Amino acid sequence: MKKVTILDIANELKLCRNTVAKALNDGPVAYETRMEVVQKAHEMGYSKLRQELIEEFIYKEQEGNKGVILVLFTLAESKFWNELLAGVSDEINDNRYRMQLYIVNQSDYCSGEETLKLIEPDVKGIILLCGFPDKFVKGISKANLPITFFNAPVEVKECLRYGNVVSLEACYAVGKLVEKVIQEGKKQFGFIGYSEGSANIDERLQGMLQMLRKYKIEADQRLLFTRYREDCYFNYKVVEEVIQEMPYIPEVIVCANDDIAKYVATALMKRSMDLAIRTTLIGFDNTIEGEFFKQDILTVEVRKEEVGRRIVRTTIEQIEHPQLDHVINTVATYPILKTDK
């Protein structure tokens, strides 16, 4: 039988011989590459594979089978969610769990029974990334697994009955941006976002309202669009309808996120370029890419991948230490002022 060489292993993995040699001799290579090389060398029967490397590989294999973390999501799609999900996925993998992402059907919102059937014995914890009705949460809580909420309902403390909550600081961040434009002379404010169903978004509304009270500016309730509309969030079509419903266009429109702010900017431009220019827009989450929008929308930086990782760490802590009390973890965000750009 032909003796397996370093070159044979390199050819199998499509790596250079030098990389494989470093991996087998404690050279400077990535840990993942090293483990991949050790695994292949072990499979191929490489005779010079050191015992300590074999033991490390076996330990990694055992450690890598900790179970599944079920991530429940809706059909919402944006740069924000893509980056946050990347952080969730990376942290789950880094901790030797496996991620199962499931898009919950709205027909299951009343009971959670369909989702409950997905929960196999190897599922160790559940992450609810989006807002789900209380009936749904009650349903999946029957699985008696650690649950972490991200986009929790407004009565966020109610969620502590079921699990931990990770939220974004928004009251201070949005308040700072609102204060900035007030100091520039703005007095008319509107708000667009589903604040009646989301604690994260309600914090953004409260940041605006608190700053208006501080400067003794009365909020016009006719300009606060906070309800869930037409079985969808505030997509472009809905935002255009909201703009049409406004009795007048205020000097400032605070939006729940940058996607809504971009929709507002587009809708205003369709009506009048002058109107778009004179209306200040405040967003949230710093996902603006186009230079036009980047210059004209004030926003808040959210370290999205790190938030995703924090959600997973909170879940794993509860999995590995089930005796811990449930907590609310608030993650910092960073208002971007023009002087910051």
Secondary structure, DSSP 8 states (H G I E B T S, - for coil): -----HHHHHHHHT--HHHHHHHHTT-S--HHHHHHHHHHHHHHT-TT--HHHHHHHHHHHHHT-S-EEEEEE-S---HHHHHHHHHHHHHHHHTT-EEEEEE--GGGTTT-HHHHHH--TTEEEEEE-S---HHHHHHHGGG---EEESS--SSGGGGGGT-EEEEE--HHHHHHHHHHHHHTT---EEEES-TTT-HHHHHHHHHHHHHHHHTT----GGGEE-S-BTTB-S-HHHHHHHHHH-SS--SEEEESSHHHHHHHHHHHHHH-HHHHHHSEEE-SB----SHHHHHHEEEEE--HHHHHHHHHHHHHHHHH-TTS---EEEE--EEE-GGG-
